[in-house]
């Protein structure tokens, strides 16, 4: 069971790295190479959408522009358990990655301890992160959780009003989990006016058991080859992870990279990565039709929430 758990962790880390690097190098933003996703009336399998797919999306009111300076936070203790204390100190401007949340980590245990961030949520949007830090026994460390500017922009976030972090500690030598901490919530000075908008324009592909998946567009000029940008929304009452399988492009089977965890009541903008090598091997120079199945499972116990039938859709310039 431990071996399976490690494999899952490795896969999730690889996917997170691919997602973040892809976004930093141009993902999540429409370019000349993007194509809109449209419904395919000849879709295989049952129609998993509901009448909501036929409704006009609600008109979003323009959000308030961010102020020229960074929002502020009150110094706040996020974790104080069994010798580990984590304090949110302030928001800082990284200069390269964008805004960062400065943390003070104190290790008052008799062993070297690592701290990792399992989930980072800004204004109710899941934001990818690669935060990990190791603090020696009896020492303190100033660390920064990066709120990547490309991730915020892709989620339509201009003013940071709320930050949520789910963290855990691990043995600095064996990497075995020591303790998982409760979700910590930080409200900034912009909380009352923060922008929270559902970026659900596009073609609804799934609306089932409280989980919505909307296809926004296909980017044929992404860093890895191509990407299918999705909006995900979870109101299922549990934390879920969405992955895809049995994916084909223009009738040719390919191997996608995609697994996105969305906490209950939260949203996410994420993309399915299609490698350029898969497209080249099948002689695909332009993406026209895509078919796939979504697998949705509980993020905590890995039990299946639901599997969709094959969903087919077309893309148009």
N, C-alpha and C positions, 0 to 999 in steps of 0.2 A: 504493500500500500504506500510506503514511504517512497519507493522507487517511482511509482506512478505519479505521486504528488510532485516529485522533483521534475519529472518530464513535463508535467502541466505547467510548472513554474517557468521552465526554460522556454517552452513554446510561447507563453504569454509575454515573457521578456522580449523574445525575438520579434513578436508582433508589435509590441509597444515601440521598439527601436525603429522598425520599418515605418510605422505610422508617424512617429515624430520626425524622422529624417525626411520622409516624403513630404510632410507638411512644411518643414523648414526650407525645402528646396522647391517649393511651388505648389504643393497640394493644398486643397481647400479653397482655391481661388480660381474662378472661371477664366480661361484663356481662349485664344483662337482655336485651340485643339479640343475644346469641350463640346459635347453633344448632349442635347436634352434627352431625358428618358421619357418615352411615351408608351402607352399601353399597347400590347400586342393582342389583337382580337382573336388570334389563333393560339393563345397560351395553352400549354399542356397542363393536364391535371385540373383539379377543382379550383374555382375562383375563391381565393382566401380573403379577398377584400370585402368590405361592407359598403352600405349606402354612403358612408362618410367619404368614400373615395370620389363620389360623384358631386359632393358639395363643393361650392366655391370656398377657397380658403378665406378665413377672416382677414380683413384689412388690418395691417399692423400700424399702429400709431408710431410716428417717428420717435426714436429714443432721444433722451436728453444727451447732448454732447458732453464728453468728459471734460472736466476742468483741466487747466493747464498743469497743475501739480498733482502728485500722487495722493490718493486718499490716505487717511491715517487710521491707525488702529490703537486701541488701548492694549498695553502690555498684558498678556493673558497666558496663564498656565494651561497648557493643553493636556499634559500627562504628568502625573506625580504618583507613581506606583512602584513599589518594591525597589527603590533606589534609583529609578530613572525619572528624571524631571525634564520636560520639554516645554519651553516657553516661547510663545510668539512675541517677537520684539517690535518689529516694524516692517513696513513695506519699503523696498529699496528699488532703485533703477539700476538694473544690471548693466545697461549700456550695449549689450550684445543680444541677449535673449529676450529682454524686455523687463517687465516687473518681476520682482522676487520677494518672497516672504522670508524674512530673516528669523532664524530660530536659534535659541540657546539650548544646547543639549548638555545635561549634567549626568554623569555616570557615577553614582555612589555605591556601585556593587563591587564585588571582588573579582570580576572578570571583564574582559573586553567585550563591548556590546555594540552591535550594529543596529541602526534605525532605518527602516524603509517605509516609503509611502505607498500603501496599497491602492488608495483612491484619492484623487484630487478633484474637487468640484468647485467651480466658480459660477456664481449666479445661476445655479441649478443645472449647469452643463458639465458633463464629465470632461476633464482635461487630461491629456496624456502627460506623464511625468516619468523621469528616470532617477528620482531622488533616492540616494542611499548614502549613509555616513557611518563610520565606525569610530567609537570613542573609547579610549583606553580606560581601564579601571581607575577610579578616583579622579578623572579628568573632566574638563569641560570643552565644548567645541561650539564655535559660531558657524552655522550652516545656512544655506539659502535654498529654498524650494522655488525653482524657476516656474513662473507662469508664462510659458512661451507665448510671445506676441502673436505668432501665426495661429496658434491654437485658439487664442481669445478672439482674433479677427474672424476665423472660420465659424465661430459660435456667435458672432454678432455682438460681442461684448466690448463696449467702449468704456464703461465705468464699472470698476470692480466694487460690488456692494457686499458680497458674502463669499467667504472661502471656507470650504469644508475639507478636512483631512482625516483619512483612516490610516493609522500607522501601526506598525508592529516592530518588536525588537527581536533580534536574533543573536545567537552566539557568534562572536567575532572570529572564531576559529573553525567551527563546524558548520556554521550558517543555519543550524537548526533553530526553528522559531522558539523564542522564549515566552513571549506574551503578545497578545493582540489587544489593541486599545480601542475604546469606543470612538465613534465618529466625533471629532471636535469641530465646533462651529465658531467662526470668527466673523463678526460684522464690522464693516468699515464705516468711515464717515459718510460714504456714499450709499449706505444701505437703503435709506428711504427713497432714493431716486434711481436705484440700480435698474438697468435694462434687463428684462427677462422676456424674451420673445421666442415663440416656437417657429423656427426656420423650416417650416414644413411645406414650402412650395415645391411642387414636383408631382410625381405620380405615386400614389399610395400603392404599395405592394402587399403589405400585410396590416391587418387590424384585427387582432385576435387576443383574447384573454388579457386585455389591458396593455398589450404590446403593439406599438405602431412602427412600421418601417416604411419610409418614403424614399423613393429613388429620385435624386435631385439632378445629377447629370453624369456623363461619362467623360473623363479627361484622358485624351489620347496622348498627351504630352507630359505625363507625370514622370517623375524621376526614374521609377522602376520599369515603366513601360506604359501602363494605363491604369486608371483607377475608376471605380464606380462609387461616387459620393452618395452617402445615405444620411438621412435624418432618422434617429431612433428616439422613441419616447416610451418610458416604462411606467405604467400605473397599475401594475399587476399585484401589488402588495408584497412583493419580494424582490430581492436583487437578482438580476438575470444576466446571462451572457448570451450573445447572439453570434453564431458562426454560420458559415454556408458550406454547401457540399454539392457534388454532382453538377458542377458549373460547366457550361459550354458557351463558346463564343462563335457565332456564325456556323453553328453545327459541329464545332470541334471541341472535344473535352480539353479543359485546361485545369491547372492546379492553382487556385486562388489562395491568398493569405488574408484571413479575416477572422477576428474574434474580438468583440467589443463588450465590455461589462458596463451595464447601466443600472445604477442603484434605483430603488423604488422612488417614484416621484421625480426622477431626473430625466435629462435629455442628453443626446450626444450627436455630434457630427463626426462621422467616421467614413473611411473608404475601404472598399475591397481592392486589394492590390492584385493586378494582373501583370506578370513578368513579361518583359519584352521578348525573352527567349521563347516563351510559350507561343506568342503571336508569330514570331519568325518561323518556328518549326512547323507551324500549320499554314504558313503563307498568308497570314492575315495582315493586310495593310490598312484596313479600315473596319472598325467595329460597327456592325449593323444590328445584330440580334444577340440577345443574351438569355440563357435559361439557367436557373439554379433552384436549390432548395435551401430554406433556412432551418437551422436547428437552434432552438431556444431552450436553455437549461438553467436551473437554479445555481447561482454562483457560489452558494455556501455548501450545498450537499451534492451538487452535480446531477441531480435528478432532472429528467426531461420535463419541461413545461409543455412544449408542443413542437412538432415537426410539420413543416408545410409540405404540400404537394409541389410539384414542379411549377415554378413561376417563370413565364416567358415575357420579355418586353423588348421593344425596339428602341433605337436611338436615332435622333435626327439632328442635323447641324443647327 
